[in-house]
Amino acid sequence: MKKTKLGEFEELVLLTVAGLQQEAYGVEIKRELEYRLKDRLSVGSIQSALKRMEEKGFLTSEFGEATLKRGGKRKRIYTTTSYAHKVLNEMKDIRAGLWNSIPSSIESLTPELKVI
Amino acid sequence: MTQPENIDPPKWPLKLLRLFLNKEYLEEIEGDMQEIFVERVAQFSYKKARRIYAWETIKLLRPILLKNLKRNAIFINFAMYKNYLKIAWRNLIKKKAYSFINIFGLGLGIACCLLIFMFVQDELSYDNYHEKGNRIYRVIHGWEASDSLNRKASTDSYWVWGNAPIGPALKNEFPEIDKVVQFSGRADILLSVDDKLYQEDGVFFMDSTVFDVFSWKLIEGDPKTALAAPYSIVLTQTTARKYFGEENPVGKLLKGSESAGRAAAGDYLVTGVMEDVPANSHFRFNALLSLNTFRKSIPEIFNNWGYVDIYTYFLVNEQFDERKFNAKIPAFVGRHRDGPDSKYVIAIESLKNVYLRTDAQRQPGETGSLSNIYVFSIIGLFILVIAMINFMNLSTARSMERGKEVGIRKSIGAARGSLITQFLGESLIIVLLSMVVAILIVALALPVMSDFTGKAFVIQNFINWQTVPFMMGVMLLIGIVAGSYPALILSGFSPVMVLKGITKSNKGGVNLRRVLVVFQFSLSIALIAGTIIVYTQMNYLLDTNLGFDKEHMLILDYNYDEAVNSKSEVLKIEMEANPAILSAAFSRSVPGSYFPNAGTEIQTPEGEMKMMGQPIFQVGIDFINHFGLELVAGRSYSREHPSDSSKALVINEATTRQYGYTNPADIVGKKFSQWGREGEVIGVVKDFNYTSLHRTIEPLTLPFEPYASRYLSLKIKSENIAQTINEVQRVWSQLAPHRPFLYSFLNDDFDRQYRSDFIFRKLFTTFSCLAIFIACLGLLGLATYTAEQRTKEIGIRKVLGANVQNIVLLLSNDFIKLVIVSILIATPISWYAMNKWLEGFAYRMEIQAWMFLLAGFIALSIAVFTISYQSIKSALTNPVNSLKSE
């Protein structure tokens, strides 16, 4: 945890990629996240998060198929690495531990946060 | 979605993306953007989709997604530059002699340029500190020449010094003139307070408007009123300290003597202290007396359009148009001329032009010389060019040595551009080192330079926003000009040829080097010839018989003091009683000093009286004998003729010609009338040079007027001069205790007129020595290089039986030919240029062939001497050593 900082937004993107599996390319990730967050996201923010995480070793990528509606340009499909899974699990455990330490009255006030 | 081909995203964001985005990400992101755009078009309007697309594109420009050339480029270049630096440094160290010649020669050249630049900057800075300077003008007074049409443009016969009433007249009749400031000619006055008594030579009687027009700062006192009342005085800081020490002088009194022709003696009230007048002012002074003192003492001259003793400057308003003003001048002058015959005219000069671009006479202070500025700038440029040529020559000559390096660099993949950068960079490094050397030389040379020019140069004045970019620019320019030729040649080598060891004989390079050497030596020889001519001319000036005795003539200046004049007979007897003093004489002027002009009527050969103007020397009775003036007709003044004191006149030969006589004897006995005196011309003296030899001898009258004298001249024996001066001082302090004892030698005073010529000579000599020195440094470098190149050839020749002379000749031959060609080129050029210079002298020596032969001989022998060191060294080398070194 110390060495690799995973920002809040980055974590969201990473989880989305993990969830989308073979469909995880730029537009689909954006669509999924916009749907979940109920907010508009820019291509730039998604792309820079993806590239940053690729550099940090959370993601790998390869070209997928080209389609007409993409103007003949190929997709880039992102896959999470095992290192990413490890870090995501760690994060989840830390959070779970933190949630457990909160007295139950407060926990019941915000049940929907557990979704993430 | 229906017609995807027709709905395209806007073009420019795509271009932006392609330009800036990292190539690796481009395809993916472009595709994503397109896909989203297509969706948006289905969702919103086409226009909105395009707008969103553009906005999204701009948001894509984030550091992480952009082209990342920088990081890689820096990495590669750093190593490359480091290597360049290393190679450059190794080259400098490996060939210490060449590096020294390059850096030192170039440094010397740059230093000369910087010094000259400083001098020129200083000359150009004159009077720039006046805030209203562009609105200040002055009047110059002239007389229409009879052939007025072709002389109208020239103002060299105009005087800056003129009459007084023109000032108020200008102010009243021209609304565009805001302020007029008038002041007297440079006055002398004896000022004293308590026991401090000094003769002040640099004072002016000045209008109270002076501080409105000129930007001199008053430290104490009110600028409006300081010079309003008669007998007020404003001192400069230095003068104030001289009289009053650290006390505040305002309100104190200074006892002033009579100032001849301007003010009666009186007590001056100190009303202000001003900052010292900056050195770059076209006239300077120690103190200002109020012009009203002058007005009060001699009021009549302020209404007299014919009386000359006033300088008139004026400040104009913003709407002033010089051309319109000039058009109004003739009418203005017409209203004020004395009569219909008057030829009086005026012109105006802007303050911008009064130091360098004026040829009017009777200036209030010193003037500079624009042509000197040009000459020095050209010489400075010459020296720089010579130094740069050294650099170019040595670099191209040695280019072959670096051929292998270029070949290897190229085959590894260096582009021509980066090789050019490398070599230009190397030359910039050398220029940078030269600059350091140059600055050291300038720092060392500045005191000497101040000696040369009489100006105080302080290096701090030259470190400002103008000089720093100038120097950077010069460095860059030198580096690029000097480095470009080698850079282009070297980077053009074909790697295959070079690495195979085929060095194509670079004929073009050799020829270029020859041309450059000839150019260098032509410049040097022209400078040497110029120096010889300047020297000969100056010696001619100093040795020419001026027609009067100027050696061992002691001049005492007592500034028209009436008490001294009334004791003149006693003084003369007392002085002549000393066996060391051969004779004594009083006069108003001595040769080389100031003299007034007078209008004189003399009978012409036709018998009518004719009015002409000429300079006038009012003299005591013995002046003519005392100065050894030769009489060509008639007699001198004599005590045997008592009427001489009022009815006689001695003139010079030029005056006899002025009035139309060919034989001087004919004018003797003719009637004259001058300054209220009438009588007969009694004698004619041979023409003598009473001004510097820049000018021809003009007509001169020498009326007998013992009580208007200013100087006592004593002809003394050449032995024990110091003792004689002591004795003279003793007599002086007995008979004239109230006057300080001020003495000088006539030859020093007279030669002071050549001050600027002496400066010219010194600078010329120095710079021509430098030029030949730098050129020879380069020659030495080239000779060394050639000898190195031909080591094997020399070895073989020696083995086959060549002796030392043969080899020395072989090596020197080429260079000597070049120097001879240079002599042929330099001679006509310097002959032409120096002839122009000599035209500034009315008396000049002829340029003779020997001067150029001598210049050529000097250059040739220096060159031979330089080369011979190297060629003899190579000729003496044992061939075994040179041949075995494979």
Interface residues (C-beta under 8 A of the other chain):
Chain A: Y25 G26 V27 K30 S42 V43 G44 S45 Q47 S48 K51 R52 E55 F63 A66 T67 L68 K69 R70 G71 K73 R74 K75 R76
Chain B: M1 P4 Y25 E27 E28 I29 E30 G31 D32 M33 Q34 E35 I36 V38 E56 K59 L60 L61 R62 I64 L65
